C-alpha cells in the first residue's frame, strides 16, 4: 500500500499454493479453460485510492489482480468473485458511503479494507448488516472489538509494536517516535507507551514531522535528544528520503526501525546507508523475499505480473501488497463449503480452522482471538524481521511473537 506520507501512522491509530485450494499452476490456456462463469459472488473493498497522503493505489490494484487470478482458476465452485471496490478518498463521509454501498449492493463480505478516516462508523454499518470484514487492516479500537472482523494481519499499530520489539532486542531502551505532525497521530505516544514500558523501555522524544518542511536535520536532531538510541518511524516513503539525507548529513548513530507497508524496493534503493542500517518488520514477508524460504510468493508474484500493471511489478510492490491476495485466498477457502450469503460467510469464518495461507503466515483459525494488551481481539501476533541489503529486503523466515518480552 503506497501510504505516501501519513498512512503508516494513521493506520496505527489504528501475504507453492494458489488462491484456490487444490489447484496447481496453470498455463494461460488452461486458466482460461477453467475460468469461473457462474453467478457472481459480490465481495467488497473499501480503500482510499486517490487520497492526499493516503493514496493506496498499489494495495487496491493488488486486490483487483488477486480477484482476477482467482476467477481465472475457477473462482468458488465455478462462480466468479465480483469486486465492489469503493474509493473512499480518505474522506470520513465517503467511507460511510462506501460501507452503505456494500450493504445496498449485496456484498457477502469485504476483503482487505483500509478505513482510517471513519473506522468506527464504517465498522458499525457493516456489523449491523451482518457483513464480515476479512483481512481488514485494523486502525482503531472499534476494529479490534467488532466480532465481524476476521484478520490475520495485525495492522499498522501492532507493526509499531513490532518495531519496539526489534529495537529493545538490540538494547535500545530510550526511544524516539517520529510521526507526521497531525492531531490524529498525536495519540500514538499514548497508545505505544504501555508496550514500551512493559519491555523496560521509554519514549523520550515525540518528534512531529511537519508537512512541507525544508530542513529535515531538525527532526534528526530532535530525535537524538535525551540520549535516545532508537527511532520508531511511523512515516512513509515521501518523508523517508529527506530523513535519510539528514541522517547521513549529521552522521547520526540512531537506529531506525521501519514497517514495510509504505516502502517499495525502489524506494529503499534510493535511501543509501539509512536503508541498510535500519531494521524492518511486517506481519507478512516482503515480496522480494526468498522464494526458497517462502514458496507461496511464486504464485503471488505470478498473479501480480499477470496483471500487466506497472505498479504491481516486483520493484514497485509495497510491503503489504500480499494482504489482499491472502484475503482472497482465505475467502475462497471458506466460501467453497458454504451457501455463500453474508450470514453464512460470517459463520464460516467464525468456525473455520487452520486455513492454509501459502506458508506466508501461519495457518489461520479466524475465530481464535485473544486479548493482547489493550486490544481485545488479535488472531495473529506473529511478525517477521527484515533487513535491506542495498538491493532487496531480506526476510528472516523465523517469526517472532509480539506477546514475548522481546524479539
C-alpha positions as CSV (number, residue, x, y, z in Angstrom):
1,X,0.0,0.0,0.0
2,X,1.6,3.2,-1.1
3,X,0.7,5.2,2.0
4,X,2.9,8.1,0.9
5,X,3.3,10.4,3.9
6,X,0.9,9.7,6.7
7,X,-0.8,6.3,6.2
8,X,1.5,4.2,8.4
9,X,0.8,6.4,11.4
10,X,-2.9,6.9,10.7
11,X,-3.3,3.2,10.2
12,X,-1.6,2.8,13.6
13,X,-4.5,4.5,15.2
14,X,-5.4,2.3,14.4
15,X,0.8,-12.1,2.3
16,X,3.8,-23.4,-3.5
17,X,0.0,-22.7,-3.2
18,X,-2.6,-21.0,-5.4
19,X,-5.6,-19.0,-4.4
20,X,-8.0,-21.9,-4.9
21,X,-7.1,-24.9,-2.7
22,X,-6.1,-28.0,-4.6
23,X,-5.1,-26.1,-7.8
24,X,-1.7,-26.3,-9.3
25,X,-0.1,-23.7,-11.6
26,X,-1.9,-23.4,-14.9
27,X,-0.8,-22.2,-18.3
28,X,-2.7,-19.3,-19.7
29,X,-4.8,-21.5,-21.9
30,X,-5.6,-23.9,-19.1
31,X,-6.5,-21.0,-16.8
32,X,-8.9,-19.6,-19.5
33,X,-10.5,-23.1,-19.8
34,X,-11.1,-23.2,-16.0
35,X,-12.3,-19.6,-15.7
36,X,-15.3,-19.1,-13.5
37,X,-18.5,-18.4,-15.4
38,X,-21.3,-19.0,-12.9
39,X,-23.4,-16.5,-10.9
40,X,-21.1,-13.8,-9.5
41,X,-20.4,-13.6,-5.7
42,X,-20.2,-10.0,-4.7
43,X,-17.3,-9.0,-2.4
44,X,-16.3,-5.5,-1.4
45,X,-13.2,-3.5,-0.6
46,X,-13.3,0.0,1.0
47,X,-9.9,1.7,0.4
48,X,-8.6,5.2,-0.2
49,X,-7.2,5.0,-3.7
50,X,-7.0,8.7,-4.7
51,X,-6.4,10.5,-1.5
52,X,-3.8,13.1,-0.5
53,X,-1.3,11.3,1.9
54,X,-3.4,8.2,2.0
55,X,-3.3,7.1,-1.6
56,X,-3.3,3.3,-1.7
57,X,-3.3,2.6,-5.4
58,X,-0.9,-0.4,-5.2
59,X,-2.9,-2.0,-2.5
60,X,-6.2,-1.6,-4.5
61,X,-4.5,-2.8,-7.7
62,X,-3.3,-5.9,-5.8
63,X,-6.9,-6.7,-4.9
64,X,-8.1,-6.4,-8.5
65,X,-5.2,-8.6,-9.7
66,X,-5.9,-11.2,-6.9
67,X,-9.6,-11.4,-7.7
68,X,-8.9,-11.7,-11.5
69,X,-6.4,-14.5,-11.0
70,X,-8.8,-16.3,-8.6
71,X,-11.6,-16.2,-11.1
72,X,-9.3,-17.4,-13.9
73,X,-8.7,-20.5,-11.8
74,X,-12.3,-21.3,-11.3
75,X,-13.5,-19.0,-8.5
76,X,-15.7,-20.6,-5.9
77,X,-17.1,-23.8,-7.3
78,X,-17.2,-22.2,-10.7
79,X,-18.6,-18.9,-9.5
80,X,-16.5,-15.8,-10.0
81,X,-16.0,-13.1,-7.5
82,X,-17.4,-9.7,-8.4
83,X,-15.3,-7.0,-6.7
84,X,-17.2,-3.9,-5.5
85,X,-14.2,-1.7,-4.9
86,X,-15.1,1.7,-3.4
87,X,-12.6,4.6,-3.3
88,X,-13.2,6.4,0.0
89,X,-10.6,9.0,-1.0
90,X,-9.6,9.2,2.7
91,X,-12.8,11.1,3.5
92,X,-14.8,10.1,6.6
93,X,-18.1,10.7,4.8
94,X,-17.1,8.7,1.8
95,X,-16.0,5.8,4.0
96,X,-19.5,5.7,5.4
97,X,-21.0,6.0,1.8
98,X,-18.8,3.1,0.8
99,X,-20.0,1.0,3.7
100,X,-23.6,1.7,2.8
101,X,-22.8,0.8,-0.9
102,X,-21.5,-2.6,0.3
103,X,-24.8,-3.2,2.1
104,X,-27.1,-1.9,-0.7
105,X,-25.3,-3.8,-3.5
106,X,-25.3,-7.1,-1.7
107,X,-21.6,-7.8,-0.8
108,X,-21.4,-11.0,1.2
109,X,-18.1,-9.9,2.8
110,X,-15.4,-7.2,2.4
111,X,-11.8,-8.1,1.8
112,X,-8.7,-6.2,2.9
113,X,-10.4,-3.0,3.8
114,X,-8.5,0.0,4.9
115,X,-10.8,2.6,6.6
116,X,-8.7,5.1,8.7
117,X,-10.9,8.1,8.4
118,X,-14.2,6.9,9.9
119,X,-13.4,3.4,11.1
120,X,-15.9,3.2,13.9
121,X,-18.9,4.3,11.9
122,X,-17.9,2.1,8.9
123,X,-17.5,-0.9,11.2
124,X,-20.9,-0.4,12.7
125,X,-22.7,-0.2,9.4
126,X,-21.1,-3.4,8.2
127,X,-21.6,-5.1,11.6
128,X,-25.3,-4.2,11.7
129,X,-25.7,-5.5,8.1
130,X,-24.1,-8.8,9.1
131,X,-21.2,-8.5,6.7
132,X,-17.9,-10.0,7.8
133,X,-14.7,-8.0,7.2
134,X,-11.9,-10.3,6.1
135,X,-8.3,-9.2,6.1
136,X,-9.1,-5.7,7.4
137,X,-6.1,-3.5,8.3
138,X,-7.4,-2.5,11.8
139,X,-7.0,1.2,12.6
140,X,-8.8,1.9,15.8
141,X,-10.3,0.1,18.8
142,X,-13.6,-0.5,17.0
143,X,-11.8,-2.7,14.6
144,X,-10.2,-4.7,17.4
145,X,-13.5,-5.2,19.2
146,X,-16.0,-5.8,16.3
147,X,-16.9,-9.5,16.1
148,X,-17.4,-9.4,12.4
149,X,-13.7,-8.6,11.8
150,X,-11.5,-11.6,10.9
151,X,-8.0,-10.6,10.0
152,X,-4.7,-12.4,10.2
153,X,-2.8,-9.1,9.8
154,X,-2.1,-7.4,13.0
155,X,-2.3,-4.0,11.4
156,X,-0.1,-0.9,11.4
157,X,-0.4,-0.2,15.1
158,X,0.9,-3.6,16.1
159,X,3.5,-3.2,13.4
160,X,4.8,-0.3,15.5
161,X,4.8,-2.7,18.5
162,X,7.0,-4.9,16.4
163,X,9.4,-2.1,15.8
164,X,9.6,-1.6,19.6
165,X,10.4,-5.3,20.0
166,X,13.2,-5.1,17.4
167,X,14.8,-2.0,19.0
168,X,14.6,-3.4,22.5
169,X,16.1,-6.6,21.4
170,X,19.1,-4.6,20.1
171,X,19.5,-2.9,23.5
172,X,17.8,0.3,22.5
173,X,15.7,1.3,25.5
174,X,15.5,5.0,25.0
175,X,13.3,5.6,22.0
176,X,12.0,8.4,19.9
177,X,8.8,8.3,18.0
178,X,8.9,10.0,14.6
179,X,5.5,10.7,13.2
180,X,3.6,13.2,11.0
181,X,2.6,16.4,12.6
182,X,-1.2,15.8,12.7
183,X,-3.7,15.8,15.5
184,X,-4.7,12.2,14.9
185,X,-1.1,10.9,15.2
186,X,-0.5,12.8,18.4
187,X,-2.3,9.9,20.1
188,X,0.4,7.5,19.1
189,X,2.6,8.1,22.2
190,X,-0.3,7.2,24.5
191,X,-1.1,4.0,22.5
192,X,2.5,2.9,22.4
193,X,3.7,3.8,25.9
194,X,2.2,0.7,27.6
195,X,4.1,-1.6,25.3
196,X,7.3,0.3,25.6
197,X,7.1,0.4,29.4
198,X,6.3,-3.4,29.5
199,X,9.6,-4.0,27.8
200,X,11.6,-1.9,30.1
201,X,12.0,1.0,27.7
202,X,10.6,4.5,27.4
203,X,9.7,7.0,24.7
204,X,11.9,10.0,25.4
205,X,11.1,12.1,22.4
206,X,7.9,12.6,20.3
207,X,9.1,14.1,17.0
208,X,6.3,15.5,14.8
209,X,7.4,16.0,11.2
210,X,5.7,18.9,9.6
211,X,4.4,18.8,6.1
212,X,6.3,20.9,3.6
213,X,9.4,21.0,5.8
214,X,12.6,22.0,4.0
215,X,15.2,21.3,6.8
216,X,14.9,17.7,8.0
217,X,18.1,17.9,10.1
218,X,15.9,19.5,12.8
219,X,13.9,16.3,13.1
220,X,17.0,14.1,13.4
221,X,18.4,16.4,16.0
222,X,15.1,16.3,17.9
223,X,15.1,12.5,17.8
224,X,18.6,12.4,19.3
225,X,17.7,14.4,22.4
226,X,17.5,12.9,25.8
227,X,20.1,10.2,24.9
228,X,17.7,8.5,22.6
229,X,19.2,5.3,21.0
230,X,16.5,4.2,18.5
231,X,13.6,5.6,16.5
232,X,10.1,4.1,15.9
233,X,9.5,5.6,12.5
234,X,5.8,6.0,11.7
235,X,6.5,7.8,8.4
236,X,6.2,6.6,4.8
237,X,8.4,6.8,1.7
238,X,7.7,10.5,1.0
239,X,9.4,11.6,4.2
240,X,11.9,8.8,4.3
241,X,14.2,10.3,1.6
242,X,14.8,13.7,3.3
243,X,15.0,11.9,6.7
244,X,17.7,9.6,5.2
245,X,19.6,12.6,3.8
246,X,19.5,14.4,7.1
247,X,20.6,11.2,8.9
248,X,23.7,10.9,6.7
249,X,24.4,14.6,6.8
250,X,24.5,14.6,10.6
251,X,26.3,11.3,10.9
252,X,23.6,10.1,13.3
253,X,24.1,7.0,15.3
254,X,20.4,6.4,15.9
255,X,19.0,3.0,14.9
256,X,15.7,3.3,13.0
257,X,13.0,0.6,12.9
258,X,10.5,0.8,10.0
259,X,7.5,-1.0,8.8
260,X,7.5,-2.2,5.2
261,X,3.9,-1.1,4.3
262,X,4.9,2.3,3.0
263,X,8.0,1.3,1.1
264,X,8.8,-0.3,-2.3
265,X,12.1,-2.0,-3.2
266,X,12.7,1.0,-5.4
267,X,12.1,3.4,-2.5
268,X,14.6,1.7,-0.3
269,X,17.3,1.6,-3.0
270,X,17.2,5.4,-3.0
271,X,17.9,5.7,0.7
272,X,21.5,4.6,0.9
273,X,23.1,4.0,4.3
274,X,19.9,4.9,6.1
275,X,18.1,1.9,4.5
276,X,20.9,-0.6,5.0
277,X,21.4,0.3,8.7
278,X,17.7,0.3,9.6
279,X,15.7,-2.7,10.6
280,X,12.2,-3.6,9.3
281,X,9.2,-5.6,10.5
282,X,5.9,-6.8,9.0
283,X,3.3,-9.5,9.6
284,X,4.0,-10.8,6.1
285,X,7.3,-11.5,4.2
286,X,8.5,-8.8,1.8
287,X,7.6,-9.5,-1.8
288,X,11.3,-9.6,-2.6
289,X,12.0,-12.4,0.0
290,X,13.5,-15.7,-1.0
291,X,11.0,-18.0,-2.8
292,X,13.0,-20.9,-1.3
293,X,12.1,-19.7,2.2
294,X,8.6,-18.7,1.0
295,X,7.5,-20.8,-2.0
296,X,4.0,-19.2,-1.9
297,X,5.5,-16.0,-3.1
298,X,6.0,-17.5,-6.5
299,X,2.2,-17.7,-7.0
300,X,1.6,-14.3,-5.6
301,X,4.2,-12.7,-7.8
302,X,2.9,-14.6,-10.8
303,X,-0.6,-13.2,-10.2
304,X,0.7,-9.7,-9.9
305,X,2.8,-10.0,-13.0
306,X,-0.1,-11.4,-15.0
307,X,-2.0,-8.1,-14.4
308,X,0.5,-6.3,-16.6
309,X,0.3,-3.2,-14.3
310,X,3.5,-1.3,-13.7
311,X,2.6,-0.7,-10.0
312,X,2.5,-4.5,-9.5
313,X,6.0,-5.2,-10.8
314,X,8.2,-6.6,-8.1
315,X,10.3,-3.4,-7.6
316,X,7.1,-1.4,-7.2
317,X,5.3,-3.6,-4.7
318,X,4.8,-2.3,-1.2
319,X,5.3,-4.5,1.9
320,X,1.6,-5.2,2.4
321,X,0.6,-5.9,-1.2
322,X,0.3,-9.6,-0.2
323,X,-2.6,-8.8,2.2
324,X,-5.3,-8.6,-0.5
325,X,-4.0,-11.8,-2.1
326,X,-4.2,-13.7,1.1
327,X,-7.6,-12.2,2.0
328,X,-9.0,-13.5,-1.4
329,X,-7.3,-16.9,-0.7
330,X,-8.9,-17.1,2.7
331,X,-12.3,-16.2,1.4
332,X,-12.1,-18.8,-1.3
333,X,-11.2,-21.5,1.3
334,X,-14.2,-20.7,3.5
335,X,-16.7,-19.9,0.8
336,X,-16.3,-23.2,-1.1
337,X,-18.0,-25.0,1.7
338,X,-20.8,-22.5,2.3
339,X,-24.1,-21.5,0.8
340,X,-22.5,-18.1,0.2
341,X,-24.7,-15.4,1.7
342,X,-23.4,-12.8,4.2
343,X,-24.7,-14.6,7.2
344,X,-23.2,-17.9,6.2
345,X,-19.8,-16.4,5.3
346,X,-19.7,-14.7,8.7
347,X,-20.5,-18.1,10.3
348,X,-17.9,-19.8,8.1
349,X,-15.1,-17.6,9.3
350,X,-16.1,-18.0,12.9
351,X,-15.9,-21.8,12.5
352,X,-13.0,-22.2,10.1
353,X,-9.8,-23.8,11.3
354,X,-6.3,-23.8,10.1
355,X,-6.8,-22.1,6.7
356,X,-3.7,-22.6,4.6
357,X,-2.1,-19.2,4.0
358,X,0.5,-20.4,1.4
359,X,3.2,-20.5,4.1
360,X,3.4,-16.7,4.1
361,X,1.8,-16.5,7.5
362,X,0.8,-19.3,10.0
363,X,-2.2,-21.4,9.2
364,X,-5.1,-19.3,10.3
365,X,-8.0,-20.0,12.6
366,X,-10.1,-16.8,12.3
367,X,-12.2,-17.3,15.4
368,X,-9.2,-18.0,17.6
369,X,-8.8,-14.5,19.0
370,X,-7.0,-13.5,22.2
371,X,-6.5,-10.4,24.3
372,X,-3.2,-8.6,23.6
373,X,-2.5,-5.6,25.9
374,X,-5.3,-3.1,25.3
375,X,-6.6,-4.9,22.2
376,X,-9.4,-7.4,22.8
377,X,-9.3,-9.4,19.6
378,X,-6.0,-10.4,17.9
379,X,-5.8,-13.6,16.0
380,X,-2.2,-13.4,14.8
381,X,0.6,-11.8,16.8
382,X,3.5,-13.2,14.8
383,X,5.9,-10.8,13.0
384,X,8.8,-11.0,10.6
385,X,12.1,-9.2,10.9
386,X,13.8,-7.9,7.8
387,X,17.0,-6.2,6.7
388,X,17.8,-4.3,3.5
389,X,21.0,-5.5,1.6
390,X,21.1,-2.5,-0.7
391,X,19.1,-4.3,-3.3
392,X,16.2,-6.2,-1.7
393,X,14.5,-6.7,1.6
394,X,15.7,-10.0,3.1
395,X,13.2,-11.6,5.5
396,X,14.3,-13.8,8.4
397,X,12.0,-16.8,8.0
398,X,11.8,-17.3,11.8
399,X,9.0,-15.2,13.1
400,X,8.8,-13.6,16.5
401,X,5.8,-13.2,18.7
402,X,4.6,-9.8,19.9
403,X,3.5,-11.5,23.1
404,X,7.0,-12.4,24.1
405,X,9.1,-9.9,26.1
406,X,11.5,-9.0,23.2
407,X,12.0,-10.1,19.6
